[in-house]
Amino acid sequence: MSRFDRAIDRSGTYSVQYDERGAKFGREDLLPLWVADMDLPSPQCVTDALLKRASHPVYGYTLYPDRFFDAVTAWMAKQHGWSIEKESIVPVPGVVPALNLLVNALSEPGEGILIQPPVYHPFFRLGKNHGRKLLKNPLRLENGRYRIDFDDFSKKAKEARLFVLCSPHNPVGRVWEREELMRMAQICRDEEVVILSDEVHADILFSPHTHTPTASLGRDISEITVTLNAPSKTFNIAGLNTAYAIIENDSLRRRFASEIRRYELTMGNLFGIEALMAAYEGGSTWLAELLLYLRGNVEYVTDSLQSEMPAIVPIEPEATYLMWLDCRGLGMSDKELEDFFINEAGLGLNTGISFGEEGSGFMRMNVGCPRSKLEEAMKRLKSAL
């Protein structure tokens, strides 16, 4: 029996996924498979580190110690073969807040922000939040795999100041190949577009796919790239609000750091700092086990749909614990599809349309949970169909 098979009751823990069911779906009794955190226990090394620190009775203002930066650089070198300097690391409270700060720091009102829908919904708000022009380079679904429309990308890049890249991509699960990343990066370099590369899902990879940090493509690319990452998805510690930017361009880093100081966001989360250091230093074995378990979950859902519910077609994820389900074969409108999953199947998923109009007819399912939860989900879905 895997350590991940044990069901953990998260109700009453202020969990968004569970304790917001009523507000989100209008029902408290549905099975939630939406928010991108896992129903799986974090590594024991993280729990031990938090308990040890909690035993000290003072929880005051906390600095980022050298060990924090050493842990990040060592993880990037070991996990992704990317050598970075500690000076390039800027701690932040989260990837999404950092994106908003970066938009303010590195662009002006009215300038263009390029995104690739269907994509993580906070990307869409960057334009509205800060008075920027949102430019869309829709991904194309070809033979069950999403691809980039490079002709359109080149055209839109001419109007952009920033390109917000999701790598690996949420929700479609693509791990961008080195050649794809290089082609996009070269276009951005030529058009003087700064790349904001959200790589928070970079550790949740399924073999044989490997992640290439955008900034590792070459010095000319790193000079126009801001990388955003965190241990939050990898080790299921999103509630500890600890992330970081890696910025090798001194000018971009100074501008971003100035924006952080302007909003007084220089202090760290005491327990988030401890968790990051513990996870990056001692979580590798746990992560290897997690990836095997998640692959098994993906295969279970895929087999169940293909054999018993062929009208729903899963897009095979190359990364993340999020599955992108093509439900267009059900012949429902987006409203009907949402109502079907909530009120007929009793399942709480993210609607595809929430990731942009390009997600119409799709649903996003979180499979970062014990297998038994997915068995119940497939049972409910089959019965509803």
N, C-alpha and C positions, 0 to 999 in steps of 0.2 A: 504494500500500500504506500502510495506517495504521500509525502508530507503535505502536498497540496490538495489531497482528497478530502481533508477534514472540513466540514461546513462550519463557518464562523458566523455567529449571529452579530450583525452590525447594527441592528435597530437600536435606537436610543443612544448612539454614539455621535450624534450630530452629523451623520453621514449624508452627504448630498444624494447619493444614489438611492438610499433607502428612506431617509427621513423627509425627503422632498417629493416623495411619490404622489401624495395627495395634491400638492400644489401643481406639480408638473403634468400629471396624467388624469387627475380627478378621481383616482382610486388608490386606496392604501393596500389593496390585496394583490396587486399585480406583481409579476416577477421582474425586477429591474435589471436591464442589460444595456444601460445607456452610458452613464458617466465614465470617462476614461481613467478609472482607477480599478484595482483588482480586489476581489474577495479572497485574496490569498495572503498568508502571513509574510511579513517582511523577514529578511535574514535574521537569524538569532544574534549575529554580531551587532546588528543595529539595535535590537531590543536591549541587549546587554549594555551597550554604550549609553543608551538613554536612561536605563535604570541606574547605572553608576553615577551619571551626572545628576539625575534627579535626587539621589541620596544626599547631595550637597544642598543645604537648605537656603542658599542664596542664589537667586536667578536674576542677576542684574544685567546692565548694559554689557554687551559682548563684542569683542573685537574678532576679526577674522585672523586666526593664527597662521603662521607659516605652513603649518601642517595641512591646512585647508587647501592652499595653493599647490603644495607638493602632491596631495592626493589627486587633484584634478589633472596635473601634468602627467603623473604616473599612469593614471587610468587611460588618458588619451593615447599615450605611447603604447601601452600594453593592449588595449582593446582595439585601437584603430590605426596603429602605426604612425601616429601623428606627433611630432616633436614640437612642443610649444614652450615659450618662456613664461615664467610665473608673472612677469610684468604685464603680459597680455591679458590676464584674467581680471574681469571686473565682476564682483559678486552683485547679484540682484535678487529681489524677493520672488521673482517668477518670470517665466518666459513671456507670458502675455503682457504683464506690466512693462517689461523691458522693451517689447516691440512698440508699445505706445510712446515710451520715452524716446526711443530711437527715431521714431517718425518726427517728433518735435525737434530733436537734436540735429538731424541730418537732412531735413527737407523744409521747404517753405509752403505756406498755404497756397493751394491751387496747383501744386506740383503733383505728378502722377505716381501712384503706387500700383505696381503690377503684381497680380496674384494668379493662381492657376486652379480654378474651380473644376469640379466640386472639391472644396477645401475647408479646413477647420474654420468654423464660423466666426471666431474673433478677428480673423483676417479681414473680413468684410467691414467690420466696424472701424478699422483704422482710418479709412477715408472719411467716414461720417464724424468720428470723434475729433478729427483735427483739421477738417476743411480741406482735405486733399482729394484729388481726382482718382477714382478707382478704375484701374484698367484690368480687363480680364483676358487671360490667355487660356481658354477652356481646354482641358485634356480630352483626348479622343480615345474612346473604347474600341479597340480593334482586336478581334479574335480572343476576347476574354482578358485583355491586358491593356492598361491605359498607356498612352503615348503622348508625346509633346508635339504640338503643331508649331514647328520651328519657323515657318514662314510668318505665321501670325505673331509668334514671340518676337521676331526681329522687328516687325512693324510696330508693335506696342511698346517695345523697349525704347524706341525713338521718342516717345512721349513721356517716359518714366524718369523719375529721380531715384526711386527705390524699387527693388524687386524682392518680395517676400516669398522665399522658397520654403516649402515643406519637404524635408528630406531626412528620413523616409516620409512618404506622403500619407497624411491622415485626411480623408478616410479610405482612399483606394488601395492602400497597402503597397505601393510601389517603392522599391529600392532603386533609386536612380543609378544607372550605370555611369562609369567614369566618363565615357564618351559623351553621354547626354549632359552631364554636369559641365564638362569642359566646353561644349558648344554653347550652352546658355551663358556660362561665365565669360567666354570670349566676346559674345555679343554685348553683355553688360559692360565689359571693359571698354569696348570700342565706342559705346554710347554714353560712357561716363555715368553708369547706373550703379549705385551701391547695393550689394546683395545682403539681405538680412536672412540668414539661413537658420531656420528652426530645425534643430537636429535632436529634439528631446526624445524621439523614439529610436535613436540610432543603435541602442544596445539590444533591442528586441528584434532580432534578425533570425530568419529561417534559412538554414543551409540549402543551397550553396551560395546564397546571396551575401555580399559583404558591403559594408557602408564605407563610402569615401567622403570624409569631411570636405566640404566645398573649398575651404581655405587651404587645404593641403595640396591643391592642384598645381600650385606654383606661386612664386613670390608676387608676380603681377596680379594674380587672382586674390591672394590673401590681403593685398593692399586695398581691395575694394569690398572685402567681405567681413561681416560681423556674424560670428557663430553664436547661437544661443543653445544652451543645453542645461540639463539638470539630472539628478539621480531619481527624480520623482516618479517617472513612469517605470524605469528599470526596477527599482527596489520598493515600489508602492509606498512612497513617503510624500505624496503630493501635499498632504496637510501640514507639512513642516515648512512650506514656503521658502525654499532655498534653491537658487539657480545661479547661473553665471553666464557672462558673455566672454568670448575670446576675440580680442581685437588686436591684430598685429600692426595696424596702421596707427602711428602715434597721434596723428591729428584727429582721426575719427574717435579714438579712445578718449582723448582729452575732451572732445565735444560731448561725448556721451557721459563721461564722469561729471562734467559740469552740470548736465541736466539732472543727474542723480542727486547731486548736492543741492540743486535748486529746490528739489522736492523733499529734501531731508531724508533720503532713503539709504543712508550709508551704514546704518546699524544692521547687524545680522540677527537671525533667529537662533538663539542659543542651542535649542535641540536640533534644529535643521543643520547647523554646522557640525554637531556631533554625529548626526546620522550620515551626512555626506562622507565624512572622513572614515567612519566605520564601514560603510557600504563599499566605498571604492578600495579600501585597504583589505577587506576580508570577505567580500560578497561574491567572488568569482565562481566558486563551486556551486553556491546557491543559484546563481544566474544560469549556469549550465543545466541544472536540473529543471529550472523554470522553463527554459526554452524547449526542452523535450516535452514537458507537460503541455505547454501551450500548443505545440505542434500536434500533439494528440487531440487536443480540443478542436483545433481547426479541422483535422481529418474526420473527427466524429461528426461535427456539424455538416461538413461537406458530404460525407457518405449518407447521412440521414436525409439531406435535401435531395440528393441525386437519386436515391433509391425509393424514397417515399413521397417527396414533394417537388417533382421536377419543374414545376412552374416557377419556383424560386431558384435562381441561379447564383451561387456564391462566386465572387471574384476571388481567386486564390491570393491570399495575402503573402507578400514576400517579407513583410515586417509588421510589427505592432500586434496587439492582441485584439484588434478591431476587425470585424469581417464586414465587407461591403456586399450587400445582398441585392441582386437584380430581381425586383418583384414585378417587373413590367408584364410578365406572363400572366399575372393574375387579372389584368385588364381593369384595374381600379384607378381612380383619380388619387392624387396625393392625400386629399382629405379622407377619402374612403379607405385608403391603405392605412393611414394613421388610426382611424376608428376601428378597423379590423384587428390590428395588432393589440390595441388597448382593450376593446370591449368584447371581442370574440375570442382572441387567443390569451388575453390576460398577460400580455408581455409589454414591457416598457423599453422600447428601442428609440434611437434617434432617427427622425425622418430624414430621408435623403435630401429633401428640398431645403432643409435647414443648412445645408452645405452649398447652397446656390441652386439656381434653376437647373443647372447641369446634373443635379442629383435627383431630379424628378423621377419617381418610380422606383427608387431605391430605399433601403433601410440600412442603418449601421448597428451591428450587434457586437457587444463586448463579450469576448470569450475568456477573459481573465478571471476564471472562477473555478470552483470544484466541478468535476465532470458531472456529478449528480444534478447540479443546477441546470446544466445544458440538456441533460436527459429529460428533466421536467419541462424545459422550454420546448424541446422538439415534440414531446408528447402533447403539450397544449397546442402547438402550432398545427400539428397533424390533425388533431381533433377538430380544431376550428376550420381547417380547410375541407 
